[in-house]
């Protein structure tokens, strides 16, 4: 998409009408994915928009206005939030999300003091790739159930709506070019919603009743619930932060190439990770899902060549305003389950495929017994639903267990000279995407 102000630098401010247009592009790029996460886990989508906006502004401040990244809802935490929420309610899930943000902050402080080499060694592509595959495949059952089940029973109309939604999303993803090709999820949701309406699956009553201006029901600690941290929450949520750290680094490496700057040095990876962690903690405090940097917004910058943090900040402000528009929140809540299921079939599959892509792009040698063992164990433990019951309260299952075992195997198993040389170069996947 051509813009008159192509080439706008990180600290430059475009003219007001251009800034509005560019900010809306960034908002639309993250909108579909960011509202999908809270809908899937039973959180408020309006709060997710507000937390993504506040989190992005906080991130910009912590990175000294030198790193143009937008933060939205993280898909990696969907399964953990569902599990924790089922056992302890929304408050428990939000405590776990806050804890994930604390892990980010601790890692940022360690990086500031000792550099990044230890993190690269702990999270090479042979660990990150299979764990990302587990995240995508672990969510596949949720997508299929949403697509074809009504009240736990198979429903043909639901499945047809899901397939139509899936088809629209695929067409937008494959055939649309430029900025339009970056928002297939949004196209899928809008197109699927319209088709679902023709099938009588959309109820507008709550939208009609909703006020135009209305604050969402924030879930605030010591007001909405009493925070209670258990080892069970720690065991389920903390290991996922390990994976999202790799996602974060992957996005920064891609952004380095797009903007032609080394953000790992200035403002520094420690500031970037700290910004993500503080944003996640803020989201947890008001009732939103954990945050992550969004590859879609990096794609918008690659197309427009506008890297201004003021544009990103503008998108964040608009997202906050949208969160306080009651009719928008009600409209999002009225999206039928099969529409979300149809979009999720492709989205969760792409997450799994991006894990495979991570290994391919990093030239992971699966003829190596060491690599084959690590990837095989991670995949079977994660997808097979393995669980380690430590006490009545503490258990490691699925994604968390596979991530921990993968990291341990990578650190313990010996590697040959060639693999060691690759790892010491700090090679990381260039396009890790599990947002």
C-alpha positions as CSV (number, residue, x, y, z in Angstrom):
1,X,0.0,0.0,0.0
2,X,1.6,3.2,-1.1
3,X,1.8,6.2,1.3
4,X,3.0,9.6,0.6
5,X,5.0,9.5,3.8
6,X,6.9,6.3,3.1
7,X,10.1,6.0,4.9
8,X,8.9,7.7,8.1
9,X,11.5,7.1,10.9
10,X,10.9,5.7,14.4
11,X,10.6,9.1,16.2
12,X,8.9,11.1,13.4
13,X,5.3,12.2,13.6
14,X,3.1,12.0,10.4
15,X,0.4,14.6,9.6
16,X,-2.8,14.0,11.6
17,X,-4.9,12.5,8.8
18,X,-2.1,10.2,7.8
19,X,-1.4,9.2,11.4
20,X,-5.1,8.3,11.9
21,X,-5.1,6.1,8.7
22,X,-1.8,4.4,9.6
23,X,-2.9,3.8,13.2
24,X,-6.2,2.3,12.1
25,X,-4.2,-0.1,9.9
26,X,-2.2,-1.3,12.9
27,X,-5.4,-1.6,14.9
28,X,-7.1,-3.8,12.2
29,X,-4.0,-5.9,11.9
30,X,-4.2,-7.0,15.6
31,X,-7.9,-6.7,16.1
32,X,-9.1,-10.2,15.0
33,X,-6.4,-12.1,16.9
34,X,-6.6,-10.0,20.1
35,X,-10.3,-10.3,20.5
36,X,-10.3,-14.1,19.7
37,X,-8.1,-15.0,22.7
38,X,-10.5,-13.6,25.4
39,X,-13.5,-15.1,23.6
40,X,-11.9,-18.5,23.7
41,X,-10.9,-18.4,27.3
42,X,-13.9,-16.6,28.7
43,X,-12.5,-13.2,29.4
44,X,-13.9,-9.8,28.4
45,X,-12.8,-8.8,24.8
46,X,-13.3,-5.1,25.6
47,X,-10.8,-5.4,28.5
48,X,-8.4,-7.2,26.1
49,X,-8.5,-4.2,23.8
50,X,-7.9,-1.8,26.7
51,X,-5.1,-3.9,28.1
52,X,-3.4,-4.2,24.7
53,X,-3.5,-0.4,24.3
54,X,-2.3,0.3,27.8
55,X,0.3,-2.4,27.4
56,X,1.6,-1.0,24.1
57,X,1.9,2.5,25.5
58,X,3.8,1.1,28.5
59,X,6.1,-0.9,26.2
60,X,6.9,2.2,24.2
61,X,7.7,4.1,27.3
62,X,10.0,1.3,28.8
63,X,11.8,1.0,25.4
64,X,12.4,4.8,25.4
65,X,10.3,5.3,22.3
66,X,12.8,3.5,20.2
67,X,11.1,0.2,19.4
68,X,7.9,0.2,17.3
69,X,6.0,-2.9,18.4
70,X,2.4,-3.5,19.1
71,X,1.3,-5.8,21.9
72,X,-1.8,-8.0,21.7
73,X,-3.3,-11.1,23.3
74,X,-1.0,-14.2,23.4
75,X,-2.3,-17.5,22.0
76,X,0.3,-19.5,23.8
77,X,-1.5,-19.0,27.1
78,X,-5.0,-20.1,25.9
79,X,-4.8,-23.7,27.2
80,X,-3.1,-22.8,30.5
81,X,-5.7,-20.1,31.2
82,X,-8.5,-22.5,30.5
83,X,-7.0,-25.2,32.8
84,X,-6.3,-22.8,35.6
85,X,-9.6,-21.0,35.2
86,X,-11.5,-24.3,35.4
87,X,-9.8,-25.2,38.7
88,X,-9.7,-21.8,40.4
89,X,-11.8,-19.4,38.5
90,X,-10.9,-16.2,36.6
91,X,-8.9,-14.8,39.5
92,X,-6.6,-17.8,39.5
93,X,-6.0,-17.5,35.8
94,X,-5.2,-13.8,36.2
95,X,-2.8,-14.5,39.0
96,X,-1.0,-16.9,36.7
97,X,-0.9,-14.4,34.0
98,X,0.6,-11.8,36.4
99,X,3.2,-14.4,37.4
100,X,4.2,-14.9,33.7
101,X,4.8,-11.2,33.5
102,X,7.0,-11.4,36.6
103,X,9.1,-14.1,34.9
104,X,9.6,-11.8,31.9
105,X,10.8,-9.0,34.3
106,X,13.2,-11.4,36.1
107,X,14.6,-12.6,32.7
108,X,15.0,-9.0,31.6
109,X,17.0,-8.1,34.7
110,X,19.3,-11.2,34.2
111,X,19.8,-10.3,30.6
112,X,20.8,-6.7,31.6
113,X,23.4,-8.1,33.9
114,X,24.8,-11.1,32.0
115,X,23.8,-10.8,28.4
116,X,21.7,-13.1,26.1
117,X,23.9,-16.0,25.4
118,X,22.5,-18.2,28.2
119,X,18.9,-17.6,26.9
120,X,19.9,-18.5,23.4
121,X,21.5,-21.7,24.7
122,X,18.4,-22.6,26.7
123,X,16.0,-22.0,23.9
124,X,17.5,-23.2,20.6
125,X,15.2,-24.0,17.6
126,X,15.1,-27.7,18.4
127,X,13.3,-26.9,21.6
128,X,11.2,-23.9,20.5
129,X,10.0,-25.4,17.2
130,X,8.4,-28.6,18.7
131,X,6.9,-26.7,21.6
132,X,5.2,-24.3,19.2
133,X,3.9,-27.3,17.3
134,X,2.5,-28.6,20.6
135,X,0.8,-25.3,21.3
136,X,-1.0,-25.3,17.9
137,X,-2.0,-29.0,18.0
138,X,-3.0,-28.8,21.6
139,X,-5.6,-26.1,20.7
140,X,-6.9,-28.1,17.7
141,X,-9.6,-29.9,19.7
142,X,-10.9,-26.6,21.0
143,X,-11.2,-25.2,17.4
144,X,-13.0,-28.3,16.1
145,X,-15.4,-28.5,19.0
146,X,-16.3,-24.8,18.5
147,X,-16.8,-25.4,14.8
148,X,-19.2,-28.3,14.9
149,X,-20.7,-28.7,18.3
150,X,-23.8,-27.0,19.8
151,X,-24.2,-27.8,23.5
152,X,-21.8,-30.7,23.2
153,X,-23.6,-32.3,20.3
154,X,-22.8,-32.3,16.6
155,X,-24.7,-29.7,14.6
156,X,-24.6,-29.6,10.8
157,X,-25.5,-25.9,10.6
158,X,-22.7,-25.0,13.0
159,X,-20.2,-26.9,10.9
160,X,-21.4,-25.3,7.6
161,X,-21.0,-21.9,9.1
162,X,-17.5,-22.8,10.4
163,X,-16.5,-24.1,7.0
164,X,-17.7,-21.0,5.2
165,X,-15.8,-18.9,7.7
166,X,-12.7,-21.0,7.2
167,X,-13.0,-20.6,3.4
168,X,-13.3,-16.8,3.6
169,X,-10.2,-16.7,5.9
170,X,-8.2,-18.9,3.6
171,X,-9.2,-16.8,0.5
172,X,-8.2,-13.6,2.3
173,X,-4.9,-15.2,3.5
174,X,-3.9,-16.6,0.1
175,X,-5.3,-14.3,-2.5
176,X,-5.4,-10.8,-0.9
177,X,-2.2,-8.8,-1.3
178,X,-0.6,-5.9,0.6
179,X,-2.2,-4.8,3.9
180,X,-5.4,-6.8,3.1
181,X,-3.4,-10.0,3.2
182,X,-2.3,-9.2,6.7
183,X,-5.8,-9.3,8.2
184,X,-7.3,-12.6,7.1
185,X,-8.6,-13.3,10.6
186,X,-10.6,-10.0,10.6
187,X,-12.0,-10.8,7.1
188,X,-12.9,-14.4,8.3
189,X,-14.7,-13.1,11.4
190,X,-16.7,-10.4,9.5
191,X,-17.6,-12.7,6.6
192,X,-18.4,-15.7,8.8
193,X,-20.5,-13.4,11.0
194,X,-22.5,-12.2,8.1
195,X,-23.1,-15.8,6.9
196,X,-24.1,-16.9,10.4
197,X,-26.6,-14.0,10.5
198,X,-28.3,-15.4,7.3
199,X,-28.5,-18.8,9.1
200,X,-30.2,-17.3,12.2
201,X,-27.3,-17.8,14.5
202,X,-26.7,-14.2,15.5
203,X,-28.6,-12.5,18.3
204,X,-28.5,-8.7,18.3
205,X,-30.5,-8.1,21.4
206,X,-27.5,-7.4,23.7
207,X,-26.0,-5.1,21.0
208,X,-29.3,-3.1,20.9
209,X,-29.4,-2.8,24.7
210,X,-25.7,-1.9,25.1
211,X,-24.8,1.8,25.7
212,X,-22.5,3.5,23.3
213,X,-20.2,4.6,26.1
214,X,-19.7,2.0,28.8
215,X,-16.8,0.7,30.9
216,X,-16.3,-3.0,30.8
217,X,-16.4,-5.1,34.0
218,X,-12.8,-5.0,35.0
219,X,-11.6,-8.0,37.1
220,X,-9.4,-6.3,39.7
221,X,-7.6,-8.0,42.5
222,X,-8.9,-7.4,46.1
223,X,-12.0,-5.9,44.5
224,X,-13.4,-8.7,42.2
225,X,-11.4,-11.5,43.9
226,X,-8.8,-12.2,46.5
227,X,-5.5,-13.2,44.8
228,X,-4.3,-16.7,45.8
229,X,-1.1,-18.1,44.5
230,X,-0.6,-21.9,44.4
231,X,2.1,-24.2,43.2
232,X,-0.4,-25.6,40.7
233,X,-0.7,-22.2,39.0
234,X,3.0,-21.8,38.9
235,X,3.5,-25.2,37.4
236,X,1.0,-24.5,34.6
237,X,1.7,-20.9,33.7
238,X,5.5,-20.4,34.2
239,X,6.8,-22.9,31.6
240,X,4.7,-21.1,28.9
241,X,6.6,-17.9,29.6
242,X,9.7,-19.8,28.4
243,X,8.2,-20.3,25.0
244,X,6.8,-16.8,24.6
245,X,10.3,-15.5,25.4
246,X,11.5,-17.2,22.2
247,X,8.5,-15.7,20.3
248,X,9.5,-12.3,21.6
249,X,13.1,-12.7,20.4
250,X,12.0,-14.0,17.0
251,X,9.8,-10.9,16.5
252,X,12.6,-8.5,17.5
253,X,15.0,-10.2,15.0
254,X,12.4,-9.8,12.2
255,X,11.9,-6.2,13.2
256,X,15.7,-5.7,13.0
257,X,15.6,-6.7,9.4
258,X,12.4,-4.6,8.5
259,X,13.7,-1.4,10.1
260,X,17.4,-2.1,9.5
261,X,18.4,-1.4,13.1
262,X,19.8,-3.6,15.9
263,X,17.1,-3.4,18.6
264,X,18.9,-6.1,20.6
265,X,21.5,-3.4,21.4
266,X,19.5,-0.2,21.4
267,X,17.2,0.1,23.3
268,X,18.3,-3.5,24.3
269,X,16.6,-6.9,24.6
270,X,16.3,-6.4,28.3
271,X,14.1,-3.3,27.9
272,X,12.0,-5.0,25.3
273,X,11.3,-8.1,27.4
274,X,10.7,-5.9,30.5
275,X,8.2,-3.9,28.5
276,X,6.4,-7.1,27.5
277,X,6.4,-8.4,31.1
278,X,5.1,-5.1,32.6
279,X,2.3,-5.0,29.9
280,X,1.3,-8.6,30.8
281,X,1.2,-7.7,34.5
282,X,-1.0,-4.6,33.8
283,X,-3.3,-6.8,31.7
284,X,-3.6,-9.3,34.5
285,X,-4.4,-6.5,37.0
286,X,-7.4,-5.3,35.0
287,X,-8.7,-8.7,33.7
288,X,-7.0,-9.1,30.3
289,X,-5.0,-11.9,28.8
290,X,-1.2,-12.0,28.7
291,X,0.4,-9.9,26.0
292,X,2.9,-10.5,23.2
293,X,4.4,-8.6,20.3
294,X,2.4,-9.1,17.1
295,X,4.0,-10.2,13.8
296,X,1.0,-8.8,11.9
297,X,1.9,-5.3,12.9
298,X,5.5,-5.9,11.8
299,X,4.0,-6.8,8.5
300,X,2.2,-3.5,8.3
301,X,5.4,-1.6,8.9
302,X,7.2,-3.7,6.2
303,X,4.5,-2.7,3.7
304,X,4.1,1.0,4.6
305,X,7.7,1.7,5.5
306,X,6.4,3.8,8.3
307,X,8.2,2.9,11.6
308,X,6.9,5.7,13.8
309,X,6.2,4.8,17.4
310,X,3.7,7.6,17.4
311,X,1.6,5.6,14.8
312,X,1.9,2.5,17.1
313,X,0.9,4.7,20.0
314,X,-2.0,6.1,18.1
315,X,-3.3,2.5,17.4
316,X,-3.0,1.8,21.1
317,X,-5.1,4.9,22.0
318,X,-7.8,3.9,19.5
319,X,-7.8,0.4,21.0
320,X,-8.4,1.8,24.5
321,X,-11.2,4.0,23.2
322,X,-12.8,1.0,21.4
323,X,-12.8,-0.9,24.7
324,X,-15.0,1.7,26.3
325,X,-17.6,1.6,23.4
326,X,-20.3,-0.7,24.8
327,X,-21.8,-1.6,21.5
328,X,-18.5,-2.8,20.1
329,X,-17.9,-5.1,23.1
330,X,-21.5,-6.4,22.8
331,X,-21.0,-7.0,19.1
332,X,-17.8,-9.0,19.7
333,X,-19.6,-11.1,22.3
334,X,-22.4,-11.8,19.8
335,X,-20.1,-13.6,17.4
336,X,-21.3,-17.2,17.2
337,X,-19.1,-20.1,18.3
338,X,-18.8,-21.7,14.8
339,X,-17.4,-18.5,13.4
340,X,-14.6,-18.4,16.0
341,X,-14.2,-22.2,15.4
342,X,-13.8,-21.8,11.7
343,X,-11.1,-19.0,12.1
344,X,-9.4,-21.0,14.8
345,X,-9.0,-24.1,12.6
346,X,-6.7,-22.2,10.3
347,X,-5.1,-20.0,13.0
348,X,-4.1,-22.9,15.3
349,X,-2.9,-24.9,12.3
350,X,-0.7,-22.0,11.3
351,X,0.7,-21.9,14.9
352,X,1.7,-25.5,14.6
353,X,3.1,-25.1,11.1
354,X,5.2,-22.1,12.3
355,X,6.9,-24.4,14.7
356,X,7.9,-26.7,11.9
357,X,9.0,-23.6,9.9
358,X,11.1,-22.5,12.8
359,X,13.1,-25.8,12.6
360,X,13.3,-25.7,8.8
361,X,14.6,-22.1,8.6
362,X,17.1,-22.8,11.4
363,X,18.3,-25.9,9.5
364,X,17.7,-28.2,12.4
365,X,19.2,-31.6,11.5
366,X,16.7,-34.3,12.4
367,X,19.1,-37.0,11.2
368,X,20.9,-36.2,14.5
369,X,19.8,-38.7,17.2
370,X,20.0,-35.9,19.8
371,X,17.7,-33.6,17.9
372,X,15.3,-36.5,17.0
373,X,15.1,-37.5,20.7
374,X,14.4,-33.9,21.9
375,X,11.7,-33.2,19.2
376,X,10.0,-36.6,19.6
377,X,9.7,-36.5,23.3
378,X,8.4,-32.9,23.3
379,X,5.7,-33.7,20.7
380,X,4.4,-36.9,22.3
381,X,4.3,-35.5,25.8
382,X,2.6,-32.3,24.6
383,X,0.1,-33.7,22.2
384,X,-0.5,-36.9,24.1
385,X,-1.6,-35.1,27.2
386,X,1.0,-36.5,29.5
387,X,0.8,-35.4,33.2
388,X,3.2,-35.5,36.1
389,X,1.2,-35.4,39.4
390,X,3.7,-34.1,42.0
391,X,1.2,-33.4,44.8
392,X,-2.6,-33.0,45.0
393,X,-2.1,-29.4,44.1
394,X,0.9,-29.4,41.9
395,X,0.8,-31.1,38.5
396,X,2.6,-30.6,35.2
397,X,0.6,-31.5,32.1
398,X,0.7,-31.2,28.4
399,X,2.4,-28.1,27.1
400,X,4.1,-27.1,30.4
401,X,5.6,-30.6,30.9
402,X,6.8,-30.9,27.3
403,X,8.4,-27.4,27.5
404,X,10.3,-28.2,30.7
405,X,11.4,-31.7,29.5
406,X,12.6,-30.2,26.2
407,X,14.7,-27.5,27.9
408,X,16.2,-30.2,30.2
409,X,17.0,-32.6,27.4
410,X,18.7,-29.9,25.4
411,X,20.9,-28.9,28.4
412,X,21.7,-32.5,29.4
413,X,22.2,-34.4,26.1
414,X,25.7,-34.1,24.5
415,X,25.9,-32.5,21.1
416,X,28.5,-32.9,18.4
417,X,30.9,-30.2,17.3
418,X,28.8,-28.9,14.3
419,X,25.7,-28.4,16.5
420,X,27.8,-26.7,19.2
421,X,29.2,-24.2,16.7
422,X,25.7,-23.4,15.4
423,X,24.4,-22.8,18.9
424,X,27.3,-20.6,19.9
425,X,26.4,-18.3,17.0
426,X,23.1,-17.6,18.8
427,X,21.1,-18.8,15.9
428,X,17.4,-18.2,16.5
429,X,14.3,-18.6,14.4
430,X,13.7,-15.5,12.4
431,X,9.9,-15.7,12.3
432,X,8.6,-17.3,15.4
433,X,4.9,-16.5,15.5
434,X,2.5,-17.9,18.1
435,X,0.7,-14.7,19.0
